[in-house]
């Protein structure tokens, strides 16, 4: 199979808005080439060069660009990329947004893109390592084995990072976890590896539900402690009943978007245990107050909020 490679040229300041626009358009699995990241890493005297590798220096060059790979027979994906790029052309900080096209065969892809994907530390307790990399000695961090080919959430977007940072702070040993909009399962898997007792992962995508189950197994989580289901909890009442548990869940997580979080508000209230923790992420700046007000109306008390660029996450306690 052949893939079309699209390099979209931008600036250091433009990487984030361009990446966000592509992700919002349904384009995942982005590769970012930003020499400024290397310079920042070089200025950090405490940085470990094992996390980059010499080949990145050789390939990074002077240009800043975001690369996506599309099935050459998928015109809808091409239009999604063009739409994302066009939505930014009125900005003055994103550079030329020139798109350059190439073709990559499966075997070329397999031999080239992995070199960019290195272990990544998140928060104070976690590290995410692709399966082909040796797990580094990282001061006792909990390792999550996760491959970027499972493009349902790999920890590199701000929304996932913020959610994981809150999760590691609030998850407790033996917690019962419900992860709604689970994607790759990264949040619920992290919760289990941090000491939770059981987890239920739900996603509207059957592929995502399958992926989360496979990823849980790769991380040594037994099937009897991890359940992955496909469905929409906002419309499927039998599904909500199926995942309900006596006394409720001690921890619920959802990393989606504001509209879906608001639609799930009553489900959160129905599923959570008294005094339970709710962690939400994927909230854009101009929707934060609205989401918080909806949760407050369901007796969720805001405990902590975190933000990065345009994205926000928050932890709530059920009163």
URWO-V425655 format. One record per pair of residues at least 4 apart in sequence whose ideal C-beta (glycine too) atoms are under 8 Angstrom apart, sorted by sequence separation. I is the first residue (numbers start at 1). J is the second residue. D is the distance in whole Angstrom. If there is no record, write none. Layout:
# URWO-V425655
i:j:d
I:J:D
I:J:D
This chain:
# URWO-V425655
i:j:d
10:14:4
11:15:7
14:18:5
15:19:6
16:20:6
17:21:6
18:22:6
19:23:6
20:24:6
21:25:6
23:27:7
34:38:8
35:39:6
36:40:6
37:41:6
38:42:6
39:43:7
40:44:7
47:51:8
49:53:8
52:56:5
54:58:7
55:59:6
56:60:6
70:74:6
74:78:7
75:79:6
76:80:6
77:81:7
78:82:6
79:83:6
80:84:6
81:85:6
82:86:6
83:87:6
84:88:7
85:89:7
104:108:5
105:109:7
106:110:6
107:111:6
108:112:6
109:113:6
110:114:7
113:117:7
122:126:4
129:133:5
146:150:7
150:154:7
153:157:8
156:160:7
157:161:7
158:162:6
159:163:6
160:164:6
161:165:6
162:166:7
163:167:6
164:168:6
165:169:7
166:170:6
167:171:5
171:175:6
185:189:5
186:190:6
187:191:7
188:192:7
189:193:6
190:194:6
192:196:5
204:208:8
205:209:7
206:210:6
207:211:6
208:212:6
209:213:7
210:214:6
211:215:6
212:216:6
213:217:7
214:218:6
215:219:6
217:221:7
221:225:6
222:226:7
232:236:5
236:240:7
237:241:6
238:242:6
239:243:7
240:244:6
244:248:8
245:249:6
256:260:4
257:261:7
258:262:6
259:263:6
260:264:6
261:265:7
264:268:6
265:269:7
266:270:6
267:271:6
268:272:6
272:276:4
283:287:6
284:288:7
287:291:6
288:292:6
289:293:6
290:294:7
291:295:6
292:296:6
293:297:7
294:298:7
296:300:6
307:311:7
10:15:6
22:27:4
23:28:6
32:37:8
42:47:8
52:57:8
104:109:5
121:126:7
122:127:7
129:134:8
138:143:8
155:160:5
156:161:8
182:187:7
191:196:4
203:208:4
216:221:4
221:226:5
231:236:5
256:261:6
283:288:5
295:300:4
296:301:8
307:312:5
41:47:5
71:77:7
88:94:5
121:127:5
122:128:6
129:135:5
148:154:5
154:160:7
155:161:6
171:177:8
179:185:7
182:188:6
203:209:5
217:223:7
233:239:6
254:260:8
272:278:6
296:302:7
306:312:7
307:313:8
23:30:7
70:77:4
120:127:7
129:136:7
153:160:5
192:199:5
202:209:7
232:239:7
233:240:5
254:261:6
295:302:7
305:312:6
306:313:5
10:18:5
22:30:6
70:78:6
89:97:6
104:112:8
119:127:6
120:128:5
127:135:8
135:143:5
146:154:6
179:187:5
191:199:6
201:209:7
231:239:4
256:264:8
283:291:5
305:313:7
306:314:7
88:97:6
119:128:7
120:129:8
127:136:7
146:155:7
155:164:7
179:188:4
203:212:7
305:314:4
8:18:6
119:129:4
135:145:8
189:199:8
216:226:4
229:239:7
233:243:8
254:264:6
268:278:6
292:302:6
304:314:7
305:315:8
19:30:6
41:52:7
70:81:7
119:130:8
127:138:5
144:155:8
177:188:6
188:199:4
201:212:5
280:291:7
303:314:8
304:315:5
85:97:5
118:130:8
179:191:7
188:200:8
201:213:8
216:228:7
302:314:6
303:315:5
19:32:7
68:81:6
117:130:5
188:201:5
213:226:7
229:242:7
302:315:8
303:316:6
38:52:7
85:99:7
119:133:6
127:141:4
129:143:6
131:145:5
177:191:5
229:243:7
254:268:7
302:316:6
303:317:5
118:133:7
126:141:6
127:142:7
128:143:8
129:144:7
130:145:8
132:147:8
177:192:7
201:216:8
213:228:4
280:295:7
301:316:6
114:130:7
117:133:8
119:135:7
125:141:6
126:142:6
127:143:5
128:144:5
129:145:6
130:146:7
131:147:5
175:191:7
185:201:5
212:228:5
227:243:8
252:268:6
300:316:4
301:317:5
15:32:6
82:99:8
119:136:5
121:138:6
125:142:6
126:143:8
127:144:7
129:146:8
130:147:5
199:216:8
278:295:7
288:305:8
300:317:7
301:318:8
38:56:7
81:99:8
114:132:6
126:144:6
128:146:5
130:148:7
210:228:7
300:318:6
301:319:6
15:34:5
38:57:7
119:138:7
177:196:5
182:201:4
209:228:5
252:271:6
261:280:6
299:318:6
300:319:7
121:141:6
167:187:6
171:191:5
175:195:7
176:196:7
179:199:6
182:202:6
183:203:6
209:229:6
252:272:5
299:319:5
174:195:7
175:196:4
176:197:6
177:198:7
178:199:7
179:200:7
181:202:7
182:203:5
209:230:4
261:282:7
295:316:6
12:34:6
38:60:6
164:186:7
168:190:7
173:195:4
174:196:7
175:197:6
176:198:5
177:199:4
178:200:5
179:201:5
180:202:5
181:203:6
199:221:8
208:230:8
249:271:6
261:283:7
278:300:6
285:307:7
292:314:7
164:187:7
167:190:6
171:194:5
172:195:7
173:196:8
174:197:4
176:199:8
177:200:7
179:202:7
181:204:7
189:212:8
248:271:6
249:272:6
250:273:5
291:314:8
12:36:4
163:187:6
167:191:6
171:195:7
172:196:8
173:197:8
178:202:7
184:208:7
188:212:7
192:216:7
206:230:4
248:272:5
249:273:6
252:276:7
254:278:8
258:282:7
288:312:5
35:60:5
171:196:6
183:208:5
201:226:7
203:228:8
205:230:7
248:273:3
251:276:6
252:277:7
253:278:8
254:279:8
255:280:8
257:282:5
258:283:5
285:310:5
33:59:8
34:60:8
35:61:7
128:154:7
160:186:6
164:190:6
168:194:6
182:208:7
185:211:7
189:215:6
193:219:6
199:225:7
200:226:8
201:227:7
202:228:8
203:229:8
204:230:7
234:260:7
244:270:7
245:271:8
247:273:5
248:274:7
250:276:5
251:277:5
252:278:5
253:279:5
254:280:5
255:281:4
256:282:5
257:283:8
258:284:6
277:303:8
284:310:6
285:311:8
33:60:6
35:62:6
128:155:5
160:187:7
167:194:7
182:209:7
184:211:6
185:212:3
189:216:5
192:219:8
198:225:5
199:226:5
200:227:5
201:228:5
202:229:5
203:230:6
204:231:7
240:267:6
244:271:6
249:276:6
250:277:7
251:278:8
252:279:7
253:280:8
254:281:7
255:282:5
257:284:8
268:295:8
284:311:7
285:312:7
33:61:7
35:63:8
36:64:7
183:211:8
184:212:6
185:213:7
188:216:8
193:221:8
197:225:7
198:226:7
199:227:7
200:228:8
201:229:7
202:230:8
204:232:5
243:271:7
248:276:6
251:279:7
253:281:8
254:282:8
262:290:7
283:311:7
284:312:7
35:64:7
183:212:7
186:215:7
192:221:5
198:227:8
200:229:7
202:231:6
234:263:4
258:287:4
262:291:6
265:294:5
269:298:4
282:311:7
283:312:4
33:63:7
34:64:5
153:183:4
154:184:7
182:212:5
185:215:5
189:219:5
234:264:6
240:270:7
258:288:8
261:291:6
265:295:6
268:298:7
269:299:7
281:311:7
283:313:7
33:64:6
64:95:7
72:103:7
117:148:5
152:183:4
153:184:4
155:186:6
184:215:6
185:216:6
202:233:6
233:264:6
240:271:7
269:300:8
281:312:8
282:313:8
283:314:7
33:65:5
152:184:4
153:185:8
154:186:7
189:221:7
258:290:7
262:294:5
265:297:8
266:298:7
268:300:7
281:313:4
33:66:8
122:155:6
153:186:5
179:212:8
192:225:7
234:267:7
258:291:5
261:294:8
265:298:5
280:313:6
281:314:8
32:66:6
33:67:7
150:184:5
153:187:8
192:226:7
233:267:5
279:313:7
280:314:5
31:66:7
32:67:8
69:104:7
120:155:6
279:314:7
30:66:6
31:67:4
120:156:7
279:315:5
280:316:7
30:67:7
31:68:8
189:226:8
202:239:7
278:315:7
279:316:8
30:68:6
123:161:8
126:164:6
146:184:6
188:226:7
277:315:6
278:316:4
29:68:7
122:161:6
277:316:7
278:317:8
29:69:7
69:109:7
146:186:6
277:317:6
278:318:7
27:68:5
123:164:6
202:243:6
276:317:7
277:318:8
122:164:5
123:165:4
126:168:6
144:186:7
275:317:7
276:318:5
27:70:8
122:165:7
125:168:4
146:189:8
185:228:7
200:243:5
275:318:6
22:66:7
69:113:8
124:168:7
274:318:6
123:168:5
144:189:6
273:318:7
22:68:7
123:169:8
144:190:6
182:228:7
272:318:5
19:66:6
18:66:5
142:190:7
15:64:7
144:193:6
200:249:8
269:318:8
14:64:8
27:77:7
143:193:8
15:66:6
26:77:8
142:193:5
152:203:8
12:64:6
142:194:6
11:64:6
27:80:6
152:205:7
180:233:6
9:63:6
10:64:6
26:80:6
27:81:6
9:64:7
10:65:6
25:80:4
152:207:8
196:251:7
9:65:5
10:66:6
25:81:7
59:115:8
152:208:5
8:65:6
27:84:7
7:65:5
8:66:5
25:83:6
128:186:8
255:313:8
7:66:8
8:67:8
22:81:7
25:84:4
56:115:7
152:211:6
7:67:5
8:68:7
24:84:7
55:115:5
56:116:7
152:212:8
191:251:7
6:67:7
150:211:5
5:67:6
6:68:5
22:84:5
53:115:7
191:253:7
5:68:8
6:69:8
21:84:4
5:69:6
6:70:7
21:85:7
126:190:6
150:214:8
4:69:7
53:118:7
150:215:7
178:243:7
188:253:7
3:69:5
4:70:5
18:84:8
21:87:6
52:118:6
187:253:5
3:70:6
4:71:8
18:85:8
21:88:6
51:118:5
3:71:7
4:72:5
51:119:6
126:194:8
187:255:6
3:72:6
51:120:8
125:194:7
146:215:6
176:245:6
1:71:8
2:72:5
18:88:6
145:215:8
17:88:6
178:249:4
146:218:8
177:249:6
180:252:7
183:255:7
8:81:8
145:218:5
176:249:5
177:250:8
178:251:7
179:252:8
180:253:7
181:254:5
4:78:8
14:88:7
17:91:7
145:219:6
176:250:5
177:251:5
178:252:5
179:253:5
180:254:4
181:255:6
6:81:6
144:219:6
175:250:5
176:251:7
177:252:7
178:253:7
179:254:8
181:256:4
17:93:8
18:94:6
175:251:5
177:253:7
180:256:8
8:85:6
14:91:7
17:94:6
172:250:7
14:93:6
18:97:7
172:251:8
181:260:7
13:93:4
14:94:3
171:251:6
13:94:7
14:95:5
170:251:7
11:93:6
31:113:7
11:94:6
14:97:8
10:94:5
11:95:4
180:264:6
10:95:4
31:116:6
51:136:8
9:95:6
10:96:8
50:136:6
167:253:7
9:96:5
10:97:6
131:218:7
180:267:7
9:97:7
48:136:8
8:97:6
9:98:5
8:98:7
9:99:8
163:253:6
8:99:5
9:100:7
7:99:7
163:255:5
6:99:6
7:100:5
178:271:6
6:100:7
6:101:6
7:102:8
160:255:6
5:101:7
159:255:5
4:101:6
5:102:4
176:273:8
4:102:7
5:103:7
4:103:6
5:104:5
3:103:7
4:104:8
2:103:6
3:104:5
2:104:7
3:105:8
153:255:7
2:105:6
3:106:7
1:105:8
2:106:8
1:106:5
3:109:6
170:277:5
170:279:7
167:279:6
166:279:5
166:281:8
163:279:6
163:281:4
29:148:6
162:281:5
163:282:8
29:149:8
160:281:7
29:151:5
159:281:5
28:151:4
159:282:4
28:152:8
170:303:8
23:157:6
169:304:8
19:157:8
166:304:7
166:306:7
165:306:6
162:306:5
162:307:8
170:315:6
162:308:6
169:315:8
161:308:7
166:313:6
165:313:8
166:314:8
162:311:7
166:315:5
158:308:4
162:312:7
163:313:5
158:309:6
162:313:4
159:311:5
158:311:4
159:313:7
20:309:8
20:310:7
16:309:6
